[in-house]
Amino acid sequence: MGTPNFFIVGAAKSGTTSLYNYLDQHPDVYMSPIKEPHYFSKDIKLQDFNKEYREHNTFDIIKYLAKNKLEKKHIAYINDLDSYLQLFREQRNEKCIGEMSSGYLYSKEAAQRIYDFNPHSKIIVILRNPIERTFSHWLMGLQIGLVKNQNFLDAVMQDYALEKKGWGISYTYIELGLYFEQIKRYYDIFPSNNIKIFLFDDLQENAKKVSAELFAFLDINLFESIDYNKKYNVTKLPKNAFIKNLIHNKFLKLLTSPIPTSAKNILKNTLYSQKPIPKLTKYDRESLIPFFKEDIKKLEYLINRNLTNWYTYAN
């Protein structure tokens, strides 16, 4: 059994799931079956989460690890090292061993803890225009039934005004998109050649090229059999309020958990509508640019990328 030597650390709602799945298809890569175990973000504590977020993201890790074959899970908050290392027990001869926890970018402790665990770790980051990231975050909340406010800007401003904020405590729509300090924590600790920054726009434009750069960064061969046509985390909204409440109901999650993936996909297509989802407007963009503009300018120098369109573009 090996231990992780690379980490996708975020940002949330920026293409991390796509990177995880591309890597998971590579024969020289072993990815944690729990996509986001969050072991190194000790300052993100499940007991501090609001009730709805805690219930939505809690399952019995001991029961899970007792299974002979570890099934794919989206997210967990694992506290002890033994349980964390068990996630990699099925690793065999793969050269690269990794995991992806989007909370590691927001966490103030994760960078140092990852370095202490393995100072030679490679760090992968993918960033999205923070305004578009915020909008996608809000849409996700609507989809899974956690968000009640169906007015985007109102929801963002209400969350920003809260006194008590944090991962799982509030939505942190704005805070998660203030990338400069979050990324600087990694550059302050790891050698710059151990850090690779991607942009969501590049992934959208040419996923195959991004994957080739990713594989080169990890020093593994190009793998041509990856399915780039499949889309991950596509937003679909519940058909009506009744179904929205049903999806969010914990009993339904428990009831459907043993169902095969193919059957779950049929169930999702039945419950979710195909109607157009809300769009990010010019007014939305212009209203949020002031929250991010100065942070983006500092980020440009840190990662040596021109990000002008992030704070001047408004469709």
C-alpha positions as CSV (number, residue, x, y, z in Angstrom):
1,M,0.0,0.0,0.0
2,G,1.4,3.4,-1.1
3,T,0.7,6.8,0.3
4,P,-0.3,10.0,-1.6
5,N,2.3,11.8,-3.5
6,F,0.1,14.4,-5.2
7,F,-2.9,16.4,-4.3
8,I,-5.6,18.4,-6.2
9,V,-6.4,21.1,-3.7
10,G,-9.1,23.1,-5.5
11,A,-10.7,25.5,-6.2
12,A,-14.2,24.3,-5.6
13,K,-16.6,24.4,-8.6
14,S,-13.7,25.0,-11.0
15,G,-13.2,21.7,-12.8
16,T,-11.6,19.6,-10.0
17,T,-14.0,16.7,-10.7
18,S,-13.0,16.5,-14.3
19,L,-9.3,16.4,-13.4
20,Y,-10.0,13.7,-10.8
21,N,-11.8,11.6,-13.4
22,Y,-9.2,12.0,-16.1
23,L,-6.5,10.9,-13.7
24,D,-8.6,8.1,-12.4
25,Q,-8.7,6.6,-15.9
26,H,-4.9,6.6,-16.2
27,P,-3.3,3.2,-15.6
28,D,-0.3,4.8,-13.8
29,V,-2.5,6.7,-11.3
30,Y,-4.4,5.6,-8.2
31,M,-7.0,8.0,-6.9
32,S,-8.6,7.8,-3.5
33,P,-12.1,6.2,-3.9
34,I,-13.5,9.0,-1.6
35,K,-12.9,11.9,-4.0
36,E,-12.6,14.4,-1.2
37,P,-11.5,12.9,2.1
38,H,-10.3,16.3,3.6
39,Y,-7.9,14.7,6.0
40,F,-5.4,17.5,6.0
41,S,-7.8,20.4,6.5
42,K,-8.0,20.0,10.3
43,D,-9.4,23.5,10.7
44,I,-12.5,22.5,8.7
45,K,-14.5,20.6,11.4
46,L,-17.7,18.6,10.7
47,Q,-19.0,19.5,14.2
48,D,-19.0,23.2,13.3
49,F,-21.1,22.8,10.1
50,N,-24.6,24.0,9.9
51,K,-27.1,21.2,10.4
52,E,-28.1,20.8,6.7
53,Y,-24.6,20.7,5.4
54,R,-23.5,18.3,8.1
55,E,-26.4,15.9,7.4
56,H,-25.7,16.1,3.6
57,N,-22.0,15.2,4.0
58,T,-22.0,12.6,6.8
59,F,-21.7,8.8,6.5
60,D,-20.3,6.0,8.5
61,I,-16.6,5.8,7.6
62,I,-16.0,2.7,9.8
63,K,-18.7,0.8,8.0
64,Y,-17.4,2.0,4.6
65,L,-13.8,0.9,5.3
66,A,-15.0,-2.5,6.5
67,K,-16.1,-3.4,3.0
68,N,-13.8,-5.6,0.9
69,K,-14.0,-3.3,-2.1
70,L,-14.1,0.4,-1.5
71,E,-16.9,2.0,-3.5
72,K,-16.7,5.5,-5.0
73,K,-17.9,8.3,-2.7
74,H,-17.9,12.0,-3.2
75,I,-16.9,13.6,0.1
76,A,-15.9,12.9,3.7
77,Y,-14.2,14.6,6.6
78,I,-11.7,12.0,7.9
79,N,-9.9,12.8,11.1
80,D,-7.5,9.9,11.8
81,L,-4.5,8.8,9.8
82,D,-5.2,5.1,9.9
83,S,-8.7,5.6,8.2
84,Y,-7.1,8.0,5.7
85,L,-4.4,5.6,4.7
86,Q,-7.0,2.8,4.3
87,L,-8.3,4.7,1.3
88,F,-5.1,3.7,-0.6
89,R,-5.0,0.0,0.4
90,E,-6.1,-1.1,-3.1
91,Q,-3.2,0.7,-4.7
92,R,-0.9,-1.7,-6.5
93,N,1.8,-0.7,-9.0
94,E,0.6,2.8,-9.9
95,K,3.4,5.4,-9.9
96,C,1.2,8.3,-8.8
97,I,-1.1,8.1,-5.8
98,G,-3.4,11.0,-5.2
99,E,-6.6,12.5,-3.9
100,M,-8.6,15.7,-4.4
101,S,-10.1,17.8,-1.6
102,S,-11.3,21.2,-2.7
103,G,-11.3,22.3,1.0
104,Y,-7.5,22.2,1.0
105,L,-7.3,25.5,-0.9
106,Y,-9.6,27.3,1.6
107,S,-8.0,25.7,4.6
108,K,-5.3,27.7,6.4
109,E,-3.6,24.5,7.7
110,A,-3.8,22.0,4.8
111,A,-0.7,23.3,2.9
112,Q,1.6,22.9,5.9
113,R,0.1,19.6,6.9
114,I,0.5,18.1,3.4
115,Y,4.1,19.3,3.4
116,D,4.7,17.7,6.8
117,F,3.2,14.4,5.5
118,N,5.2,14.4,2.2
119,P,7.4,17.4,1.4
120,H,7.9,16.1,-2.1
121,S,4.2,16.2,-2.9
122,K,3.0,17.7,-6.1
123,I,0.2,20.3,-5.8
124,I,-2.4,20.7,-8.5
125,V,-4.7,23.8,-8.6
126,I,-7.4,24.7,-11.1
127,L,-9.0,28.2,-10.9
128,R,-12.1,29.6,-12.4
129,N,-13.2,33.2,-12.9
130,P,-14.4,33.8,-9.2
131,I,-17.7,35.3,-10.4
132,E,-18.5,32.3,-12.5
133,R,-17.3,30.0,-9.7
134,T,-19.7,31.8,-7.3
135,F,-22.6,31.4,-9.6
136,S,-21.9,27.7,-10.2
137,H,-21.6,27.3,-6.4
138,W,-25.1,28.8,-5.9
139,L,-26.6,26.7,-8.7
140,M,-25.2,23.5,-7.1
141,G,-26.9,24.5,-3.8
142,L,-30.2,24.9,-5.7
143,Q,-29.7,21.5,-7.3
144,I,-29.1,19.6,-4.1
145,G,-31.7,21.5,-2.1
146,L,-29.4,23.3,0.3
147,V,-30.1,26.8,-1.0
148,K,-33.4,28.4,-0.3
149,N,-32.8,31.8,-1.8
150,Q,-33.5,31.6,-5.6
151,N,-32.2,35.1,-6.3
152,F,-28.5,34.8,-7.0
153,L,-27.2,38.2,-5.9
154,D,-29.4,38.3,-2.8
155,A,-28.1,34.9,-1.7
156,V,-24.5,36.0,-2.2
157,M,-25.0,39.3,-0.3
158,Q,-26.8,37.7,2.5
159,D,-24.0,35.1,3.0
160,Y,-21.3,37.8,2.7
161,A,-23.0,39.8,5.5
162,L,-23.0,36.9,8.0
163,E,-20.8,37.4,11.1
164,K,-20.2,33.7,11.5
165,K,-18.7,32.3,8.3
166,G,-16.6,29.3,7.1
167,W,-16.6,26.1,5.1
168,G,-19.8,24.2,5.9
169,I,-20.9,27.0,8.3
170,S,-22.0,29.4,5.6
171,Y,-21.7,29.2,1.8
172,T,-18.6,31.4,1.6
173,Y,-19.5,32.4,-2.0
174,I,-17.1,35.3,-2.1
175,E,-14.4,34.0,0.2
176,L,-13.8,30.8,-1.8
177,G,-13.0,33.0,-4.8
178,L,-10.4,35.1,-3.1
179,Y,-7.6,32.9,-4.4
180,F,-4.4,35.0,-3.8
181,E,-3.8,34.2,-0.1
182,Q,-5.0,30.7,-0.6
183,I,-2.5,29.9,-3.3
184,K,0.2,31.9,-1.7
185,R,0.2,29.5,1.3
186,Y,1.3,26.7,-1.0
187,Y,4.0,28.9,-2.8
188,D,5.3,29.9,0.7
189,I,5.9,26.2,1.6
190,F,6.4,24.1,-1.6
191,P,9.0,24.6,-4.3
192,S,7.3,26.4,-7.3
193,N,8.2,23.5,-9.6
194,N,6.0,21.2,-7.4
195,I,2.9,23.4,-8.0
196,K,0.9,23.4,-11.2
197,I,-1.9,25.9,-11.9
198,F,-4.6,25.3,-14.5
199,L,-7.5,27.6,-15.5
200,F,-11.0,26.3,-16.0
201,D,-11.2,28.2,-19.3
202,D,-8.3,26.2,-20.6
203,L,-10.0,23.0,-19.5
204,Q,-13.2,24.0,-21.3
205,E,-11.3,24.9,-24.5
206,N,-9.1,21.8,-24.7
207,A,-9.4,19.2,-22.0
208,K,-7.0,16.9,-23.8
209,K,-4.2,19.5,-23.8
210,V,-4.8,20.2,-20.1
211,S,-4.6,16.5,-19.4
212,A,-1.3,16.2,-21.4
213,E,0.2,19.0,-19.2
214,L,-1.2,17.3,-16.1
215,F,0.4,14.0,-17.0
216,A,3.7,15.6,-17.9
217,F,3.7,17.4,-14.5
218,L,3.2,14.1,-12.8
219,D,5.9,12.5,-15.0
220,I,3.7,9.8,-16.4
221,N,3.1,8.9,-20.1
222,L,0.3,10.4,-22.2
223,F,-2.8,8.1,-22.1
224,E,-5.0,8.3,-25.2
225,S,-8.0,6.3,-24.0
226,I,-9.5,8.9,-21.7
227,D,-13.1,9.8,-22.4
228,Y,-13.2,13.6,-22.8
229,N,-16.7,13.7,-24.0
230,K,-18.3,12.9,-20.7
231,K,-19.3,15.9,-18.7
232,Y,-19.0,16.0,-14.9
233,N,-21.2,17.9,-12.4
234,V,-23.6,19.2,-15.0
235,T,-26.2,21.3,-13.3
236,K,-29.8,20.0,-13.5
237,L,-32.5,21.5,-11.3
238,P,-35.4,19.6,-9.6
239,K,-38.6,19.6,-11.6
240,N,-40.6,21.2,-8.7
241,A,-40.5,22.1,-5.0
242,F,-41.8,18.7,-3.9
243,I,-39.0,16.8,-5.7
244,K,-36.5,19.3,-4.4
245,N,-37.5,18.5,-0.9
246,L,-37.5,14.8,-1.7
247,I,-34.0,14.9,-3.0
248,H,-32.8,16.8,0.1
249,N,-34.5,14.3,2.4
250,K,-31.9,12.1,4.2
251,F,-34.2,9.1,4.1
252,L,-34.2,9.1,0.3
253,K,-30.4,9.2,0.2
254,L,-30.2,6.2,2.5
255,L,-32.9,4.4,0.6
256,T,-31.1,4.9,-2.8
257,S,-27.5,4.3,-1.6
258,P,-27.3,0.6,-2.6
259,I,-28.8,1.2,-6.0
260,P,-26.3,0.6,-8.9
261,T,-24.9,3.7,-10.6
262,S,-26.9,3.0,-13.9
263,A,-30.1,2.9,-12.0
264,K,-29.2,6.0,-10.0
265,N,-28.7,7.9,-13.3
266,I,-32.1,6.9,-14.5
267,L,-33.6,8.1,-11.2
268,K,-31.8,11.4,-11.5
269,N,-33.0,11.9,-15.1
270,T,-36.6,11.3,-13.9
271,L,-36.4,13.7,-10.9
272,Y,-34.5,16.5,-12.6
273,S,-35.8,18.7,-15.4
274,Q,-34.2,19.5,-18.7
275,K,-35.4,23.1,-18.7
276,P,-32.8,25.9,-19.1
277,I,-31.0,26.8,-15.9
278,P,-30.6,30.4,-14.7
279,K,-27.9,32.4,-16.5
280,L,-25.3,34.7,-15.1
281,T,-26.3,38.2,-16.2
282,K,-24.2,41.3,-17.1
283,Y,-25.6,43.0,-14.0
284,D,-24.6,40.0,-11.8
285,R,-21.0,40.2,-13.1
286,E,-20.7,44.0,-12.7
287,S,-22.1,43.8,-9.2
288,L,-19.5,41.3,-8.1
289,I,-16.4,42.5,-9.9
290,P,-15.5,45.0,-7.0
291,F,-15.3,42.1,-4.5
292,F,-12.6,40.3,-6.5
293,K,-10.8,42.8,-8.7
294,E,-7.8,43.6,-6.4
295,D,-7.4,40.0,-5.4
296,I,-7.3,39.0,-9.1
297,K,-4.6,41.6,-9.8
298,K,-2.4,40.2,-7.1
299,L,-3.0,36.7,-8.3
300,E,-1.9,37.6,-11.8
301,Y,1.6,38.4,-10.6
302,L,1.7,35.3,-8.3
303,I,0.9,32.8,-11.0
304,N,2.2,34.8,-14.0
305,R,-1.1,34.6,-15.9
306,N,-3.1,37.4,-17.5
307,L,-6.5,37.4,-15.9
308,T,-7.7,40.8,-17.0
309,N,-10.9,39.3,-18.5
310,W,-11.9,38.1,-15.1
311,Y,-12.5,41.7,-13.9
312,T,-13.3,43.5,-17.1
313,Y,-15.4,41.0,-19.0
314,A,-19.2,41.4,-18.6
315,N,-21.6,39.7,-21.0
